Amino acid sequence: MKWKVDGQTIAGGNGYGDELNQLSRSKGIYVDNEEQCIYIADAGNHRIVKWKLDGGSDHGEIVAGGNGEGNRIDQLNQPTDVILDEKKKSLIIFDQGNKRVVRWSLQNSNGDKEILIENIECYGLMMNENGDLFVSDYENHAVKRWKRGEKGGKGRIVAGGNGQGNKLNQLNGPSYIFIDREETVYVSDWGNNRVMKWLKGANEGIIVVGGQGQGNSLNQLYCPMGLVVNEVGDIYVADGWNNRIMCWSLGSKEGRVVVGGNVRGKGSNQLIYPSGLSFDVENNLYVADQGNHRIQRFGIDRN
């Protein structure tokens, strides 16, 4: 499968700013196929915004935060990721500047809010079909799980947790994560320039992408961020400082450039430090083009 080299801007793209048609260092993204919209962790504006996917919207809607930088329950501070819960009734947000994971209800205009986890230096979030929450604990170099309904506490380590390092049982500043139906944990191991795969219950991981040092060769990564794994095991990763999205087929020794990989810039075929990554049901690829303060959609190249 290949994607068109030129992306379409479906959110932001109007320069750095806090107007409703602008984004500021957008990071994690979540595509809701049922509602045909995308939720964006608009980090620099301390808010979560929702944009329609039709490409015709000239502005987004604030659905969480947007009340200035702060630590009140109605405020956010540099959110890095956002997901919907298993029932699609609430947003789960990592509020990085406040070192907490929070829930914002989508069910009413007041948006009931609560703190789920405190005192955690996280980056990426994912919830499985059972409602278990997985969190990348950046500070403690681990991925942790909180079972459905569980709040507070320290969570259970499911990857890493053996100190900062590059051994197979260690991580170094994990950023985004992906959990498959077997609860296999995939981790963008940011500081080690690799993606790790941890089978459920394993004591160490397997290097599945990169691990050949920092660089821009097809077998290397440079500060990996957003991460998606499809049903056949292909791994898609936002290769941050290489300004490209890579795909590594199951078992391959090197990847291929999916989009970007040109000199960093603001052209339709360029990216600047991409972070969040997602697909819709039609396999359109969405990229949080962080340095360009926009969300790009790359359609399937049927030719």
NORMO-V25097 format. One record per pair of residues at least 12 apart in sequence whose C-alpha atoms are under 10 Angstrom apart, sorted by the first residue. I is the first residue (numbers start at 1). J is the second residue. If there is no record, write none. Layout:
# NORMO-V25097
i-><I & I>
j-><J & J>
This chain:
# NORMO-V25097
i-><1 & 1 & 1 & 1 & 1 & 2 & 2 & 2 & 2 & 2 & 2 & 2 & 2 & 2 & 3 & 3 & 3 & 3 & 3 & 3 & 3 & 3 & 3 & 3 & 3 & 3 & 4 & 4 & 4 & 4 & 4 & 4 & 4 & 4 & 4 & 4 & 4 & 4 & 5 & 5 & 5 & 5 & 5 & 5 & 5 & 5 & 5 & 5 & 6 & 6 & 6 & 6 & 6 & 6 & 6 & 6 & 6 & 6 & 7 & 7 & 7 & 7 & 7 & 7 & 7 & 7 & 7 & 7 & 7 & 7 & 7 & 7 & 7 & 8 & 8 & 8 & 8 & 8 & 8 & 8 & 8 & 8 & 8 & 9 & 9 & 9 & 9 & 9 & 9 & 9 & 9 & 9 & 9 & 10 & 10 & 10 & 10 & 10 & 10 & 10 & 10 & 10 & 10 & 10 & 10 & 10 & 10 & 10 & 10 & 11 & 11 & 11 & 11 & 11 & 11 & 11 & 11 & 11 & 11 & 11 & 11 & 11 & 11 & 11 & 11 & 11 & 11 & 11 & 11 & 12 & 12 & 12 & 12 & 12 & 12 & 12 & 12 & 12 & 12 & 12 & 12 & 12 & 13 & 13 & 13 & 13 & 13 & 13 & 13 & 13 & 14 & 14 & 14 & 14 & 15 & 15 & 15 & 15 & 16 & 16 & 16 & 16 & 16 & 16 & 17 & 17 & 17 & 18 & 18 & 18 & 18 & 18 & 18 & 19 & 19 & 19 & 20 & 20 & 20 & 20 & 20 & 20 & 20 & 21 & 21 & 21 & 21 & 21 & 21 & 21 & 22 & 22 & 22 & 22 & 22 & 22 & 22 & 23 & 23 & 23 & 23 & 23 & 23 & 23 & 23 & 23 & 23 & 23 & 23 & 23 & 23 & 23 & 24 & 24 & 24 & 24 & 24 & 24 & 24 & 24 & 24 & 24 & 24 & 24 & 25 & 25 & 25 & 25 & 25 & 25 & 25 & 25 & 25 & 25 & 25 & 25 & 25 & 25 & 25 & 25 & 25 & 26 & 26 & 26 & 26 & 26 & 26 & 26 & 26 & 26 & 26 & 26 & 26 & 26 & 26 & 26 & 26 & 26 & 26 & 26 & 26 & 26 & 26 & 26 & 26 & 26 & 27 & 27 & 27 & 27 & 27 & 27 & 27 & 27 & 27 & 27 & 27 & 27 & 27 & 27 & 27 & 27 & 27 & 27 & 27 & 27 & 27 & 27 & 27 & 27 & 27 & 27 & 27 & 28 & 28 & 28 & 28 & 28 & 28 & 28 & 28 & 28 & 28 & 28 & 28 & 28 & 28 & 28 & 28 & 28 & 28 & 28 & 28 & 28 & 28 & 28 & 28 & 28 & 28 & 29 & 29 & 29 & 29 & 29 & 29 & 29 & 29 & 29 & 29 & 29 & 29 & 29 & 29 & 29 & 29 & 29 & 29 & 30 & 30 & 30 & 30 & 30 & 30 & 30 & 30 & 30 & 30 & 30 & 30 & 31 & 31 & 31 & 31 & 31 & 31 & 31 & 31 & 31 & 31 & 31 & 31 & 32 & 32 & 32 & 32 & 32 & 32 & 32 & 32 & 33 & 33 & 33 & 33 & 33 & 34 & 34 & 34 & 35 & 35 & 36 & 36 & 36 & 36 & 36 & 37 & 37 & 37 & 37 & 37 & 37 & 38 & 38 & 38 & 38 & 38 & 38 & 38 & 38 & 38 & 39 & 39 & 39 & 39 & 39 & 39 & 39 & 39 & 39 & 39 & 39 & 40 & 40 & 40 & 40 & 40 & 40 & 40 & 40 & 40 & 40 & 40 & 40 & 41 & 41 & 41 & 41 & 41 & 41 & 41 & 41 & 41 & 41 & 41 & 41 & 42 & 42 & 42 & 42 & 42 & 42 & 42 & 42 & 42 & 42 & 42 & 42 & 43 & 43 & 43 & 43 & 43 & 43 & 43 & 43 & 43 & 43 & 44 & 44 & 44 & 44 & 44 & 44 & 45 & 45 & 45 & 45 & 45 & 45 & 45 & 45 & 45 & 46 & 46 & 46 & 46 & 46 & 46 & 46 & 46 & 46 & 46 & 46 & 46 & 46 & 46 & 46 & 46 & 47 & 47 & 47 & 47 & 47 & 47 & 47 & 47 & 47 & 47 & 47 & 47 & 47 & 47 & 47 & 47 & 48 & 48 & 48 & 48 & 48 & 48 & 48 & 48 & 48 & 48 & 48 & 48 & 48 & 48 & 49 & 49 & 49 & 49 & 49 & 49 & 49 & 50 & 50 & 50 & 51 & 53 & 53 & 55 & 63 & 63 & 63 & 63 & 63 & 63 & 64 & 64 & 64 & 64 & 64 & 64 & 64 & 64 & 64 & 65 & 65 & 65 & 65 & 69 & 69 & 70 & 70 & 71 & 71 & 71 & 71 & 71 & 72 & 73 & 73 & 73 & 73 & 73 & 73 & 73 & 74 & 74 & 74 & 74 & 74 & 74 & 75 & 75 & 76 & 76 & 76 & 76 & 76 & 76 & 76 & 76 & 77 & 77 & 77 & 77 & 77 & 77 & 77 & 78 & 78 & 78 & 78 & 78 & 78 & 79 & 79 & 79 & 79 & 79 & 79 & 79 & 79 & 79 & 79 & 79 & 80 & 80 & 80 & 80 & 80 & 80 & 80 & 80 & 80 & 80 & 80 & 80 & 80 & 81 & 81 & 81 & 81 & 81 & 81 & 81 & 81 & 81 & 81 & 81 & 81 & 81 & 82 & 82 & 82 & 82 & 82 & 82 & 82 & 82 & 82 & 83 & 83 & 83 & 83 & 83 & 84 & 84 & 84 & 84 & 84 & 84 & 85 & 85 & 85 & 85 & 85 & 85 & 85 & 85 & 85 & 85 & 86 & 86 & 86 & 86 & 86 & 86 & 86 & 86 & 87 & 87 & 87 & 88 & 88 & 88 & 89 & 89 & 89 & 89 & 89 & 89 & 90 & 90 & 90 & 90 & 90 & 90 & 90 & 90 & 90 & 91 & 91 & 91 & 91 & 91 & 91 & 92 & 92 & 92 & 92 & 92 & 92 & 92 & 92 & 92 & 92 & 93 & 93 & 93 & 93 & 93 & 94 & 94 & 94 & 94 & 94 & 94 & 94 & 94 & 94 & 95 & 95 & 95 & 95 & 95 & 95 & 96 & 96 & 96 & 96 & 96 & 96 & 97 & 97 & 98 & 98 & 98 & 98 & 99 & 99 & 99 & 99 & 99 & 99 & 99 & 100 & 100 & 100 & 100 & 100 & 100 & 100 & 100 & 100 & 101 & 101 & 101 & 101 & 101 & 101 & 101 & 101 & 101 & 101 & 101 & 101 & 101 & 101 & 102 & 102 & 102 & 102 & 102 & 103 & 103 & 103 & 115 & 115 & 116 & 116 & 116 & 116 & 116 & 116 & 117 & 117 & 117 & 117 & 117 & 117 & 117 & 118 & 118 & 118 & 118 & 119 & 119 & 119 & 120 & 120 & 120 & 120 & 120 & 120 & 120 & 121 & 121 & 121 & 121 & 121 & 121 & 121 & 122 & 122 & 122 & 122 & 122 & 122 & 122 & 122 & 122 & 122 & 122 & 122 & 122 & 122 & 123 & 123 & 123 & 123 & 123 & 123 & 123 & 123 & 123 & 123 & 123 & 124 & 124 & 124 & 124 & 124 & 124 & 124 & 124 & 124 & 124 & 124 & 124 & 124 & 124 & 124 & 125 & 125 & 125 & 125 & 125 & 125 & 125 & 125 & 125 & 126 & 126 & 126 & 126 & 126 & 126 & 127 & 127 & 127 & 127 & 127 & 127 & 127 & 128 & 128 & 128 & 128 & 128 & 128 & 128 & 128 & 129 & 129 & 129 & 130 & 130 & 130 & 131 & 131 & 131 & 131 & 132 & 132 & 132 & 132 & 132 & 132 & 133 & 133 & 133 & 133 & 133 & 133 & 133 & 133 & 134 & 134 & 134 & 134 & 134 & 134 & 134 & 134 & 134 & 134 & 134 & 135 & 135 & 135 & 135 & 135 & 135 & 135 & 135 & 136 & 136 & 136 & 136 & 136 & 136 & 136 & 136 & 136 & 136 & 136 & 136 & 137 & 137 & 137 & 137 & 137 & 137 & 137 & 138 & 138 & 138 & 138 & 138 & 138 & 138 & 138 & 138 & 139 & 139 & 139 & 139 & 139 & 140 & 140 & 140 & 140 & 140 & 140 & 140 & 140 & 140 & 141 & 141 & 141 & 141 & 141 & 141 & 141 & 141 & 141 & 141 & 141 & 141 & 141 & 141 & 141 & 142 & 142 & 142 & 142 & 142 & 142 & 142 & 142 & 142 & 142 & 142 & 142 & 142 & 142 & 142 & 142 & 142 & 142 & 143 & 143 & 143 & 143 & 143 & 143 & 143 & 143 & 143 & 143 & 143 & 143 & 143 & 143 & 143 & 144 & 144 & 144 & 144 & 144 & 144 & 145 & 145 & 145 & 157 & 158 & 158 & 158 & 158 & 158 & 158 & 158 & 158 & 158 & 158 & 159 & 159 & 159 & 159 & 159 & 159 & 159 & 159 & 159 & 159 & 159 & 159 & 159 & 159 & 159 & 160 & 160 & 160 & 160 & 160 & 160 & 160 & 160 & 162 & 162 & 164 & 164 & 165 & 165 & 166 & 166 & 166 & 166 & 166 & 166 & 167 & 167 & 167 & 168 & 168 & 168 & 168 & 168 & 168 & 168 & 168 & 169 & 169 & 169 & 169 & 169 & 169 & 169 & 170 & 170 & 170 & 170 & 170 & 170 & 171 & 171 & 171 & 171 & 171 & 171 & 171 & 171 & 171 & 171 & 172 & 172 & 172 & 172 & 172 & 172 & 172 & 173 & 173 & 173 & 173 & 173 & 173 & 174 & 174 & 174 & 174 & 174 & 174 & 174 & 174 & 174 & 174 & 174 & 174 & 174 & 175 & 175 & 175 & 175 & 175 & 175 & 175 & 175 & 175 & 175 & 175 & 176 & 176 & 176 & 176 & 176 & 176 & 176 & 176 & 176 & 176 & 176 & 176 & 176 & 176 & 177 & 177 & 177 & 177 & 177 & 177 & 177 & 177 & 177 & 178 & 178 & 178 & 178 & 178 & 178 & 179 & 179 & 179 & 179 & 179 & 180 & 180 & 180 & 180 & 180 & 180 & 181 & 182 & 182 & 183 & 183 & 183 & 183 & 184 & 184 & 184 & 184 & 184 & 184 & 185 & 185 & 185 & 185 & 185 & 185 & 186 & 186 & 186 & 186 & 186 & 186 & 186 & 186 & 186 & 186 & 187 & 187 & 187 & 187 & 187 & 187 & 187 & 187 & 188 & 188 & 188 & 188 & 188 & 188 & 188 & 188 & 188 & 189 & 189 & 189 & 189 & 189 & 189 & 189 & 190 & 190 & 190 & 190 & 190 & 190 & 190 & 191 & 191 & 191 & 191 & 191 & 192 & 192 & 192 & 192 & 192 & 192 & 192 & 192 & 192 & 193 & 193 & 193 & 193 & 193 & 193 & 193 & 193 & 193 & 193 & 193 & 193 & 193 & 193 & 193 & 194 & 194 & 194 & 194 & 194 & 194 & 194 & 194 & 194 & 194 & 194 & 194 & 194 & 194 & 194 & 194 & 194 & 195 & 195 & 195 & 195 & 195 & 195 & 195 & 195 & 195 & 195 & 195 & 196 & 196 & 196 & 196 & 197 & 208 & 208 & 208 & 208 & 208 & 208 & 208 & 208 & 209 & 209 & 209 & 209 & 209 & 209 & 209 & 209 & 209 & 209 & 209 & 209 & 209 & 209 & 209 & 210 & 210 & 210 & 210 & 210 & 210 & 214 & 214 & 215 & 215 & 216 & 216 & 216 & 216 & 216 & 216 & 217 & 217 & 217 & 217 & 218 & 218 & 218 & 218 & 218 & 218 & 218 & 218 & 219 & 219 & 219 & 219 & 219 & 219 & 220 & 220 & 220 & 220 & 220 & 221 & 221 & 221 & 221 & 221 & 221 & 221 & 221 & 221 & 222 & 222 & 222 & 222 & 222 & 222 & 223 & 223 & 223 & 223 & 223 & 223 & 223 & 224 & 224 & 224 & 224 & 224 & 224 & 224 & 224 & 224 & 224 & 224 & 224 & 225 & 225 & 225 & 225 & 225 & 225 & 225 & 225 & 225 & 225 & 225 & 226 & 226 & 226 & 226 & 226 & 226 & 226 & 226 & 226 & 226 & 226 & 227 & 227 & 227 & 227 & 227 & 227 & 227 & 228 & 228 & 228 & 228 & 228 & 229 & 229 & 229 & 229 & 229 & 230 & 230 & 232 & 232 & 233 & 233 & 233 & 233 & 234 & 234 & 234 & 234 & 234 & 234 & 234 & 235 & 235 & 235 & 235 & 235 & 236 & 236 & 236 & 236 & 236 & 236 & 236 & 236 & 237 & 237 & 237 & 237 & 237 & 237 & 237 & 238 & 238 & 238 & 238 & 238 & 238 & 238 & 238 & 238 & 238 & 238 & 239 & 239 & 239 & 239 & 239 & 239 & 240 & 240 & 240 & 240 & 240 & 240 & 240 & 240 & 241 & 241 & 241 & 241 & 241 & 241 & 241 & 242 & 242 & 242 & 242 & 242 & 242 & 242 & 242 & 242 & 243 & 243 & 243 & 243 & 243 & 243 & 243 & 243 & 243 & 243 & 243 & 243 & 243 & 243 & 243 & 244 & 244 & 244 & 244 & 244 & 244 & 244 & 244 & 244 & 244 & 244 & 244 & 244 & 244 & 244 & 244 & 244 & 244 & 245 & 245 & 245 & 245 & 245 & 245 & 245 & 245 & 245 & 245 & 245 & 246 & 246 & 246 & 246 & 247 & 258 & 258 & 259 & 259 & 259 & 259 & 260 & 260 & 264 & 264 & 265 & 265 & 266 & 266 & 266 & 266 & 266 & 267 & 268 & 268 & 268 & 269 & 269 & 270 & 270 & 270 & 271 & 271 & 271 & 271 & 271 & 271 & 271 & 271 & 272 & 272 & 272 & 272 & 272 & 272 & 273 & 273 & 273 & 273 & 273 & 274 & 274 & 274 & 274 & 274 & 274 & 274 & 274 & 274 & 274 & 275 & 275 & 275 & 275 & 275 & 276 & 276 & 276 & 276 & 277 & 277 & 277 & 278 & 279 & 279 & 280 & 282 & 282 & 283 & 283 & 283 & 284 & 284 & 284 & 284 & 284 & 285 & 285 & 285 & 285 & 286 & 286>
j-><258 & 283 & 300 & 301 & 302 & 257 & 258 & 259 & 298 & 299 & 300 & 301 & 302 & 303 & 258 & 259 & 283 & 284 & 285 & 297 & 298 & 299 & 300 & 301 & 302 & 303 & 258 & 259 & 269 & 284 & 285 & 297 & 298 & 299 & 300 & 301 & 302 & 303 & 258 & 259 & 260 & 268 & 269 & 270 & 298 & 299 & 300 & 301 & 259 & 260 & 267 & 268 & 269 & 270 & 296 & 297 & 298 & 299 & 259 & 260 & 267 & 268 & 269 & 270 & 271 & 285 & 286 & 287 & 295 & 296 & 297 & 298 & 299 & 55 & 268 & 269 & 286 & 294 & 295 & 296 & 297 & 298 & 299 & 55 & 268 & 286 & 287 & 289 & 294 & 295 & 296 & 297 & 298 & 38 & 51 & 52 & 53 & 54 & 55 & 56 & 57 & 58 & 59 & 60 & 286 & 294 & 295 & 296 & 297 & 23 & 38 & 40 & 49 & 50 & 51 & 52 & 53 & 55 & 56 & 57 & 58 & 59 & 60 & 288 & 293 & 294 & 295 & 296 & 297 & 24 & 26 & 51 & 57 & 58 & 59 & 60 & 289 & 292 & 293 & 294 & 295 & 296 & 58 & 266 & 289 & 292 & 293 & 294 & 295 & 296 & 58 & 292 & 293 & 294 & 291 & 292 & 293 & 294 & 44 & 45 & 291 & 292 & 293 & 294 & 44 & 45 & 293 & 42 & 44 & 45 & 46 & 47 & 66 & 45 & 59 & 60 & 49 & 51 & 58 & 59 & 60 & 61 & 62 & 51 & 57 & 58 & 59 & 60 & 61 & 294 & 42 & 45 & 58 & 59 & 60 & 293 & 294 & 40 & 41 & 42 & 43 & 44 & 45 & 47 & 49 & 59 & 60 & 290 & 292 & 293 & 294 & 295 & 41 & 42 & 43 & 44 & 45 & 46 & 47 & 290 & 291 & 292 & 293 & 294 & 41 & 42 & 43 & 44 & 45 & 78 & 80 & 273 & 274 & 275 & 288 & 289 & 290 & 291 & 292 & 293 & 294 & 40 & 41 & 42 & 43 & 44 & 45 & 47 & 48 & 49 & 78 & 79 & 80 & 81 & 274 & 275 & 276 & 287 & 288 & 289 & 290 & 291 & 292 & 293 & 294 & 295 & 40 & 41 & 42 & 43 & 44 & 78 & 79 & 80 & 81 & 82 & 123 & 124 & 225 & 226 & 273 & 274 & 275 & 276 & 277 & 287 & 288 & 289 & 290 & 291 & 293 & 294 & 295 & 40 & 41 & 42 & 43 & 48 & 79 & 80 & 81 & 82 & 83 & 93 & 94 & 123 & 124 & 125 & 176 & 225 & 226 & 274 & 275 & 276 & 277 & 278 & 287 & 288 & 290 & 41 & 42 & 48 & 49 & 50 & 80 & 81 & 82 & 83 & 226 & 275 & 276 & 277 & 278 & 286 & 287 & 288 & 295 & 50 & 81 & 82 & 83 & 84 & 91 & 276 & 277 & 278 & 279 & 280 & 286 & 50 & 51 & 52 & 53 & 83 & 84 & 277 & 278 & 279 & 280 & 281 & 286 & 52 & 53 & 83 & 84 & 88 & 279 & 280 & 281 & 53 & 279 & 280 & 281 & 282 & 88 & 280 & 281 & 52 & 53 & 51 & 52 & 53 & 54 & 280 & 50 & 51 & 52 & 53 & 54 & 280 & 50 & 51 & 52 & 53 & 60 & 278 & 280 & 286 & 295 & 51 & 52 & 60 & 61 & 62 & 63 & 81 & 82 & 83 & 84 & 91 & 60 & 62 & 63 & 79 & 80 & 81 & 82 & 83 & 276 & 288 & 294 & 295 & 64 & 78 & 79 & 80 & 81 & 82 & 83 & 93 & 94 & 95 & 276 & 288 & 62 & 65 & 66 & 78 & 79 & 80 & 81 & 82 & 288 & 290 & 293 & 294 & 76 & 77 & 78 & 79 & 80 & 81 & 95 & 96 & 97 & 290 & 69 & 77 & 78 & 79 & 80 & 293 & 65 & 66 & 67 & 68 & 69 & 76 & 77 & 78 & 79 & 64 & 65 & 66 & 67 & 68 & 69 & 70 & 75 & 76 & 77 & 78 & 79 & 80 & 95 & 96 & 97 & 62 & 63 & 64 & 65 & 66 & 67 & 68 & 69 & 75 & 76 & 77 & 78 & 79 & 80 & 93 & 95 & 60 & 61 & 62 & 63 & 64 & 65 & 66 & 76 & 79 & 80 & 81 & 82 & 91 & 93 & 61 & 62 & 63 & 64 & 65 & 66 & 82 & 62 & 63 & 64 & 295 & 280 & 297 & 297 & 91 & 104 & 105 & 106 & 109 & 111 & 76 & 91 & 93 & 103 & 104 & 105 & 106 & 111 & 113 & 77 & 79 & 95 & 104 & 97 & 98 & 97 & 98 & 95 & 97 & 98 & 99 & 100 & 98 & 102 & 103 & 104 & 112 & 113 & 114 & 115 & 104 & 110 & 111 & 112 & 113 & 114 & 95 & 98 & 93 & 94 & 95 & 96 & 97 & 98 & 100 & 102 & 94 & 95 & 96 & 97 & 98 & 99 & 100 & 94 & 95 & 96 & 97 & 98 & 99 & 93 & 94 & 95 & 96 & 97 & 98 & 99 & 100 & 101 & 122 & 123 & 93 & 94 & 95 & 96 & 97 & 122 & 123 & 124 & 125 & 175 & 176 & 275 & 276 & 93 & 94 & 95 & 96 & 101 & 122 & 123 & 124 & 125 & 126 & 176 & 275 & 276 & 94 & 95 & 101 & 102 & 103 & 124 & 125 & 126 & 276 & 103 & 124 & 125 & 126 & 127 & 103 & 104 & 105 & 106 & 126 & 127 & 103 & 105 & 126 & 127 & 128 & 129 & 130 & 131 & 132 & 133 & 127 & 128 & 129 & 130 & 131 & 132 & 133 & 148 & 129 & 130 & 131 & 105 & 106 & 107 & 103 & 104 & 105 & 106 & 107 & 108 & 102 & 103 & 104 & 105 & 106 & 107 & 111 & 112 & 113 & 103 & 104 & 105 & 106 & 111 & 113 & 104 & 105 & 113 & 114 & 115 & 116 & 125 & 126 & 127 & 133 & 115 & 116 & 123 & 124 & 125 & 116 & 117 & 120 & 121 & 122 & 123 & 124 & 125 & 135 & 115 & 118 & 120 & 121 & 122 & 123 & 119 & 120 & 121 & 122 & 123 & 124 & 121 & 122 & 118 & 119 & 120 & 121 & 117 & 118 & 119 & 120 & 121 & 122 & 123 & 115 & 116 & 117 & 118 & 119 & 120 & 121 & 122 & 152 & 114 & 115 & 116 & 117 & 118 & 119 & 120 & 121 & 122 & 123 & 125 & 135 & 151 & 152 & 114 & 115 & 116 & 117 & 118 & 115 & 116 & 117 & 151 & 152 & 146 & 149 & 150 & 151 & 152 & 153 & 146 & 150 & 151 & 152 & 153 & 154 & 155 & 151 & 152 & 153 & 154 & 152 & 153 & 154 & 135 & 136 & 137 & 138 & 139 & 140 & 154 & 135 & 136 & 137 & 138 & 139 & 140 & 141 & 135 & 136 & 137 & 138 & 139 & 140 & 141 & 142 & 143 & 144 & 173 & 174 & 175 & 176 & 135 & 136 & 137 & 138 & 139 & 173 & 174 & 175 & 176 & 177 & 225 & 136 & 137 & 138 & 143 & 174 & 175 & 176 & 177 & 178 & 187 & 188 & 225 & 226 & 227 & 276 & 137 & 143 & 144 & 145 & 175 & 176 & 177 & 178 & 179 & 145 & 176 & 177 & 178 & 179 & 180 & 145 & 146 & 147 & 148 & 178 & 179 & 180 & 147 & 148 & 178 & 179 & 180 & 181 & 182 & 183 & 148 & 180 & 181 & 147 & 148 & 181 & 146 & 147 & 148 & 149 & 145 & 146 & 147 & 148 & 149 & 150 & 145 & 146 & 147 & 148 & 149 & 150 & 155 & 179 & 146 & 147 & 155 & 156 & 157 & 158 & 177 & 178 & 179 & 183 & 185 & 155 & 157 & 158 & 174 & 175 & 176 & 177 & 178 & 157 & 158 & 159 & 160 & 173 & 174 & 175 & 176 & 177 & 187 & 188 & 189 & 157 & 159 & 160 & 161 & 173 & 174 & 175 & 164 & 171 & 172 & 173 & 174 & 175 & 176 & 189 & 190 & 163 & 164 & 172 & 173 & 174 & 160 & 161 & 162 & 163 & 164 & 171 & 172 & 173 & 174 & 159 & 160 & 161 & 162 & 163 & 164 & 165 & 170 & 171 & 172 & 173 & 174 & 175 & 189 & 191 & 156 & 157 & 158 & 159 & 160 & 161 & 162 & 163 & 164 & 169 & 170 & 171 & 172 & 173 & 174 & 175 & 187 & 189 & 155 & 156 & 157 & 158 & 159 & 160 & 161 & 171 & 174 & 175 & 176 & 177 & 185 & 186 & 187 & 156 & 157 & 158 & 159 & 160 & 161 & 157 & 158 & 159 & 201 & 183 & 184 & 185 & 198 & 199 & 200 & 201 & 202 & 203 & 204 & 171 & 184 & 185 & 186 & 187 & 196 & 197 & 198 & 199 & 200 & 201 & 202 & 203 & 204 & 205 & 172 & 174 & 187 & 196 & 198 & 203 & 204 & 205 & 203 & 204 & 191 & 192 & 191 & 192 & 189 & 191 & 192 & 193 & 194 & 211 & 192 & 204 & 205 & 196 & 197 & 198 & 203 & 204 & 205 & 206 & 207 & 196 & 198 & 202 & 203 & 204 & 205 & 206 & 189 & 192 & 196 & 203 & 204 & 205 & 187 & 188 & 189 & 190 & 191 & 192 & 194 & 195 & 196 & 205 & 188 & 189 & 190 & 191 & 192 & 193 & 194 & 188 & 189 & 190 & 191 & 192 & 223 & 187 & 188 & 189 & 190 & 191 & 192 & 193 & 194 & 195 & 196 & 223 & 224 & 225 & 187 & 188 & 189 & 190 & 191 & 223 & 224 & 225 & 226 & 227 & 275 & 188 & 189 & 190 & 195 & 224 & 225 & 226 & 227 & 228 & 237 & 238 & 275 & 276 & 277 & 189 & 195 & 196 & 197 & 225 & 226 & 227 & 228 & 229 & 197 & 226 & 227 & 228 & 229 & 235 & 197 & 198 & 227 & 228 & 229 & 199 & 228 & 229 & 230 & 231 & 233 & 231 & 199 & 200 & 198 & 199 & 200 & 201 & 197 & 198 & 199 & 200 & 201 & 202 & 197 & 198 & 199 & 200 & 202 & 205 & 198 & 199 & 205 & 206 & 207 & 208 & 227 & 228 & 229 & 235 & 205 & 207 & 208 & 224 & 225 & 226 & 227 & 228 & 209 & 223 & 224 & 225 & 226 & 227 & 237 & 238 & 239 & 207 & 209 & 210 & 211 & 223 & 224 & 225 & 221 & 222 & 223 & 224 & 225 & 239 & 240 & 213 & 214 & 222 & 223 & 224 & 210 & 211 & 212 & 213 & 214 & 221 & 222 & 223 & 224 & 209 & 210 & 211 & 212 & 213 & 214 & 215 & 220 & 221 & 222 & 223 & 224 & 225 & 239 & 240 & 207 & 208 & 209 & 210 & 211 & 212 & 213 & 214 & 219 & 220 & 221 & 222 & 223 & 224 & 225 & 237 & 239 & 207 & 208 & 209 & 210 & 211 & 221 & 224 & 225 & 227 & 235 & 237 & 208 & 209 & 210 & 211 & 209 & 235 & 248 & 249 & 250 & 251 & 252 & 253 & 254 & 221 & 224 & 235 & 236 & 237 & 246 & 247 & 248 & 249 & 250 & 251 & 252 & 253 & 254 & 255 & 222 & 224 & 248 & 253 & 254 & 255 & 241 & 242 & 241 & 242 & 239 & 241 & 242 & 243 & 244 & 261 & 242 & 254 & 255 & 256 & 246 & 247 & 248 & 253 & 254 & 255 & 256 & 257 & 248 & 252 & 253 & 254 & 255 & 256 & 239 & 242 & 253 & 254 & 255 & 237 & 238 & 239 & 240 & 241 & 242 & 244 & 246 & 255 & 238 & 239 & 240 & 241 & 242 & 243 & 238 & 239 & 240 & 241 & 242 & 273 & 275 & 237 & 238 & 239 & 240 & 241 & 242 & 244 & 245 & 246 & 273 & 274 & 275 & 237 & 238 & 239 & 240 & 241 & 245 & 273 & 274 & 275 & 276 & 277 & 238 & 239 & 240 & 245 & 274 & 275 & 276 & 277 & 278 & 287 & 288 & 239 & 245 & 246 & 275 & 276 & 277 & 278 & 247 & 276 & 277 & 278 & 279 & 247 & 248 & 249 & 250 & 278 & 249 & 279 & 249 & 250 & 248 & 249 & 250 & 251 & 247 & 248 & 249 & 250 & 251 & 252 & 255 & 247 & 248 & 249 & 250 & 255 & 248 & 249 & 255 & 256 & 257 & 258 & 277 & 278 & 255 & 258 & 274 & 275 & 276 & 277 & 278 & 258 & 259 & 260 & 273 & 274 & 275 & 276 & 277 & 287 & 288 & 289 & 257 & 260 & 261 & 273 & 274 & 275 & 271 & 272 & 273 & 274 & 275 & 276 & 289 & 290 & 261 & 264 & 271 & 272 & 273 & 274 & 275 & 260 & 261 & 262 & 263 & 264 & 271 & 272 & 273 & 274 & 259 & 260 & 261 & 262 & 263 & 264 & 265 & 270 & 271 & 272 & 273 & 274 & 275 & 289 & 291 & 256 & 257 & 258 & 259 & 260 & 261 & 262 & 263 & 264 & 269 & 270 & 271 & 272 & 273 & 274 & 275 & 287 & 289 & 257 & 258 & 259 & 260 & 261 & 271 & 274 & 275 & 277 & 285 & 287 & 258 & 259 & 260 & 261 & 259 & 285 & 298 & 271 & 285 & 287 & 298 & 272 & 274 & 291 & 292 & 291 & 292 & 289 & 291 & 292 & 293 & 294 & 292 & 296 & 297 & 298 & 296 & 298 & 289 & 292 & 296 & 287 & 288 & 289 & 290 & 291 & 292 & 294 & 296 & 288 & 289 & 290 & 291 & 292 & 293 & 288 & 289 & 290 & 291 & 292 & 287 & 288 & 289 & 290 & 291 & 292 & 293 & 294 & 295 & 296 & 287 & 288 & 289 & 290 & 291 & 288 & 289 & 290 & 295 & 289 & 295 & 296 & 297 & 297 & 298 & 297 & 299 & 300 & 298 & 299 & 300 & 297 & 298 & 299 & 300 & 301 & 297 & 298 & 299 & 300 & 298 & 299>
